[in-house]
Amino acid sequence: MRTGRRSQAERDGITVEIGYALLSACFLATVVFAAIAGPVVVWHLPPALDKFLLVTGASVAGILGAVRVVHVLWRHAGQHR
């Protein structure tokens, strides 16, 4: 573990990695939500099933997005130790 100050290049690298983690997490969450909740837009389903698909899609997308951010940042930290 480092105790000294980080250089500007290291701070810039961390900033880029955070941006990549957030962008890739948003993309993953969007694709997962569309895959799960997409049938609501295409077909006329019962209201209970509509709500179930929307809630499930949002929940799974949120969880996978958070996991993606943690994974990318953890991998970045492991490479720079």
MARBA-3410 file (N, C-alpha, C, O; in Angstrom, 1 decimal):
81
0.8,-1.2,0.0,0.0,0.0,0.0,0.9,1.2,0.0,1.9,1.3,0.7 ~ 0.5,2.2,-0.8,1.3,3.4,-0.9,1.0,4.4,0.2,-0.2,4.5,0.6 ~ 2.0,5.1,0.6,1.7,6.1,1.6,2.1,7.5,1.1,1.7,8.5,1.7 ~ 2.8,7.6,0.0,3.2,8.8,-0.6,2.2,9.4,-1.5,1.1,8.9,-1.7 ~ 2.5,10.6,-2.0,1.5,11.3,-2.9,1.6,10.7,-4.3,2.6,10.1,-4.7
0.4,10.7,-5.0,0.3,10.2,-6.3,0.7,11.3,-7.3,0.5,12.5,-7.1 ~ 1.3,10.8,-8.5,1.7,11.8,-9.5,0.4,12.1,-10.3,-0.6,11.5,-10.2 ~ 0.6,13.2,-11.1,-0.6,13.6,-11.9,-1.0,12.5,-12.9,-2.2,12.3,-13.2 ~ 0.0,11.8,-13.4,-0.4,10.7,-14.4,-1.1,9.6,-13.7,-2.1,9.0,-14.3 ~ -0.8,9.3,-12.4,-1.6,8.3,-11.7,-3.0,8.7,-11.4,-3.9,8.0,-11.5
-3.1,10.0,-11.0,-4.5,10.5,-10.8,-5.3,10.6,-12.0,-6.5,10.2,-12.0 ~ -4.7,10.9,-13.2,-5.4,10.9,-14.4,-5.8,9.5,-14.8,-6.9,9.3,-15.3 ~ -4.9,8.5,-14.6,-5.3,7.1,-14.8,-6.4,6.6,-14.0,-7.3,5.9,-14.5 ~ -6.5,7.0,-12.8,-7.6,6.6,-11.9,-8.9,7.3,-12.4,-9.9,6.6,-12.4 ~ -8.8,8.5,-12.8,-10.0,9.2,-13.3,-10.5,8.5,-14.6,-11.8,8.3,-14.7
-9.6,8.2,-15.5,-10.1,7.5,-16.7,-10.7,6.1,-16.4,-11.7,5.8,-17.0 ~ -10.1,5.4,-15.4,-10.6,4.1,-15.1,-12.0,4.2,-14.4,-12.8,3.4,-14.7 ~ -12.2,5.2,-13.6,-13.5,5.4,-13.0,-14.6,5.8,-14.1,-15.7,5.2,-14.1 ~ -14.2,6.6,-15.0,-15.1,6.9,-16.1,-15.4,5.7,-17.0,-16.6,5.5,-17.3 ~ -14.4,4.9,-17.2,-14.7,3.6,-18.0,-15.6,2.7,-17.2,-16.5,2.1,-17.8
-15.3,2.6,-15.9,-16.2,1.7,-15.1,-17.6,2.1,-15.1,-18.5,1.3,-15.2 ~ -17.9,3.4,-15.0,-19.2,3.9,-14.9,-19.9,3.8,-16.3,-21.1,3.4,-16.4 ~ -19.2,4.1,-17.4,-19.7,4.0,-18.7,-20.1,2.6,-19.1,-21.1,2.3,-19.6 ~ -19.2,1.7,-18.8,-19.4,0.3,-19.1,-20.5,-0.3,-18.2,-21.3,-1.2,-18.7 ~ -20.6,0.2,-17.0,-21.7,-0.3,-16.1,-23.1,0.2,-16.6,-24.1,-0.5,-16.6
-23.1,1.5,-17.1,-24.4,2.0,-17.7,-24.8,1.2,-18.9,-26.0,0.9,-19.1 ~ -23.8,0.9,-19.8,-24.1,0.2,-21.0,-24.6,-1.2,-20.6,-25.6,-1.7,-21.2 ~ -24.0,-1.9,-19.7,-24.4,-3.2,-19.3,-25.8,-3.2,-18.7,-26.6,-4.0,-19.0 ~ -26.1,-2.2,-17.8,-27.4,-2.1,-17.2,-28.5,-1.8,-18.2,-29.6,-2.4,-18.1 ~ -28.2,-1.0,-19.2,-29.1,-0.7,-20.3,-29.5,-2.0,-21.1,-30.7,-2.2,-21.4
-28.5,-2.7,-21.4,-28.7,-3.9,-22.2,-29.5,-5.0,-21.4,-30.4,-5.6,-22.0 ~ -29.1,-5.1,-20.2,-29.8,-6.1,-19.3,-31.3,-5.7,-19.1,-32.2,-6.5,-19.2 ~ -31.5,-4.4,-18.8,-32.9,-3.9,-18.6,-33.7,-4.1,-19.9,-34.8,-4.6,-19.8 ~ -33.1,-3.8,-21.0,-33.9,-3.9,-22.3,-34.2,-5.4,-22.6,-35.2,-5.7,-23.1 ~ -33.3,-6.3,-22.2,-33.5,-7.7,-22.5,-34.6,-8.3,-21.6,-35.4,-9.1,-22.0
-34.6,-7.8,-20.3,-35.6,-8.4,-19.4,-37.0,-7.7,-19.6,-38.0,-8.3,-19.6 ~ -37.0,-6.3,-19.7,-38.2,-5.6,-19.7,-38.7,-5.3,-21.1,-39.8,-4.7,-21.3 ~ -37.9,-5.7,-22.1,-38.3,-5.4,-23.5,-39.7,-6.0,-23.9,-40.4,-5.3,-24.7 ~ -40.0,-7.2,-23.5,-41.3,-7.7,-23.9,-42.5,-6.9,-23.4,-43.6,-7.0,-24.0 ~ -42.4,-6.0,-22.4,-43.4,-5.2,-22.0,-43.8,-4.2,-23.1,-45.0,-3.8,-23.3
-42.8,-3.7,-23.9,-43.0,-2.8,-24.9,-43.6,-3.4,-26.2,-44.4,-2.9,-26.9 ~ -43.2,-4.7,-26.4,-43.5,-5.4,-27.6,-44.9,-6.0,-27.6,-45.7,-5.9,-28.5 ~ -45.2,-6.7,-26.5,-46.5,-7.4,-26.4,-47.4,-6.8,-25.3,-47.0,-6.1,-24.4 ~ -48.7,-7.1,-25.4,-49.7,-6.7,-24.4,-49.7,-7.9,-23.4,-50.4,-8.9,-23.7 ~ -49.1,-7.6,-22.3,-49.1,-8.6,-21.2,-50.0,-8.2,-20.1,-50.4,-7.0,-20.0
-50.4,-9.1,-19.2,-51.1,-8.8,-18.0,-50.4,-7.7,-17.2,-49.2,-7.8,-17.1 ~ -51.1,-6.8,-16.5,-50.5,-5.8,-15.8,-49.5,-6.3,-14.7,-48.5,-5.7,-14.4 ~ -49.9,-7.4,-14.1,-49.0,-8.0,-13.0,-47.7,-8.4,-13.6,-46.6,-8.2,-13.0 ~ -47.7,-9.0,-14.8,-46.5,-9.5,-15.5,-45.7,-8.3,-16.0,-44.4,-8.3,-15.9 ~ -46.4,-7.2,-16.4,-45.7,-6.0,-16.8,-44.9,-5.4,-15.7,-43.7,-5.1,-15.8
-45.5,-5.3,-14.5,-44.8,-4.7,-13.4,-43.7,-5.6,-12.9,-42.6,-5.2,-12.6 ~ -43.9,-6.9,-12.9,-42.9,-7.9,-12.5,-41.6,-7.8,-13.4,-40.5,-7.7,-12.9 ~ -41.9,-7.7,-14.7,-40.7,-7.6,-15.7,-40.0,-6.3,-15.5,-38.7,-6.2,-15.5 ~ -40.7,-5.2,-15.3,-40.0,-3.9,-15.1,-39.2,-3.8,-13.8,-38.1,-3.4,-13.8 ~ -39.8,-4.3,-12.7,-39.1,-4.3,-11.4,-37.9,-5.3,-11.5,-36.8,-4.9,-11.0
-38.1,-6.5,-12.1,-37.0,-7.4,-12.2,-35.9,-6.9,-13.0,-34.7,-7.0,-12.7 ~ -36.2,-6.3,-14.2,-35.2,-5.7,-15.0,-34.5,-4.6,-14.4,-33.2,-4.5,-14.5 ~ -35.1,-3.7,-13.7,-34.5,-2.6,-13.0,-33.6,-3.1,-11.9,-32.4,-2.6,-11.7 ~ -34.0,-4.1,-11.1,-33.2,-4.7,-10.0,-32.0,-5.4,-10.5,-30.9,-5.1,-10.1 ~ -32.2,-6.2,-11.5,-31.0,-7.0,-12.0,-30.0,-6.0,-12.7,-28.8,-6.2,-12.6
-30.5,-5.1,-13.5,-29.7,-4.1,-14.1,-28.9,-3.3,-13.1,-27.7,-3.0,-13.3 ~ -29.5,-2.8,-12.0,-28.8,-2.1,-11.0,-27.7,-2.9,-10.3,-26.6,-2.4,-10.1 ~ -28.1,-4.1,-10.0,-27.1,-5.0,-9.3,-25.9,-5.3,-10.2,-24.8,-5.2,-9.8 ~ -26.2,-5.6,-11.4,-25.1,-5.9,-12.4,-24.2,-4.7,-12.7,-23.0,-4.8,-12.9 ~ -24.9,-3.5,-12.7,-24.1,-2.3,-12.9,-23.1,-2.0,-11.8,-22.0,-1.7,-12.0
-23.6,-2.2,-10.6,-22.8,-2.0,-9.4,-21.6,-3.0,-9.4,-20.5,-2.7,-9.0 ~ -22.0,-4.3,-9.7,-20.9,-5.3,-9.7,-19.9,-5.0,-10.8,-18.7,-5.2,-10.6 ~ -20.3,-4.5,-11.9,-19.4,-4.1,-13.0,-18.4,-3.0,-12.5,-17.2,-3.1,-12.8 ~ -18.9,-2.0,-11.8,-18.1,-0.9,-11.4,-17.0,-1.4,-10.4,-15.8,-1.1,-10.5 ~ -17.5,-2.2,-9.4,-16.6,-2.8,-8.4,-15.5,-3.7,-9.1,-14.3,-3.6,-8.7
-15.9,-4.5,-10.0,-15.0,-5.4,-10.7,-13.9,-4.6,-11.5,-12.7,-4.9,-11.3 ~ -14.3,-3.6,-12.2,-13.3,-2.8,-13.0,-12.4,-2.1,-12.1,-11.2,-2.1,-12.3 ~ -12.9,-1.5,-11.0,-12.0,-0.7,-10.1,-11.1,-1.6,-9.3,-10.0,-1.3,-9.0 ~ -11.6,-2.8,-8.9,-10.8,-3.7,-8.2,-9.7,-4.3,-9.0,-8.6,-4.4,-8.6 ~ -10.0,-4.6,-10.3,-9.0,-5.1,-11.2,-7.9,-4.0,-11.4,-6.7,-4.3,-11.5
-8.3,-2.8,-11.6,-7.4,-1.7,-11.8,-6.5,-1.5,-10.6,-5.3,-1.3,-10.7 ~ -7.0,-1.6,-9.4,-6.2,-1.5,-8.2,-5.3,-2.6,-8.0,-4.1,-2.4,-7.6 ~ -5.7,-3.8,-8.4,-4.8,-5.0,-8.3,-3.6,-4.9,-9.3,-2.6,-5.4,-9.0 ~ -3.8,-4.3,-10.4,-2.8,-4.2,-11.4,-1.7,-3.2,-11.0,-0.6,-3.2,-11.5 ~ -2.1,-2.2,-10.2,-1.2,-1.1,-9.8,-0.6,-1.2,-8.4,-0.2,-0.2,-7.8
-0.6,-2.4,-7.8,0.0,-2.6,-6.5,1.4,-2.9,-6.6,2.1,-3.1,-5.6
END
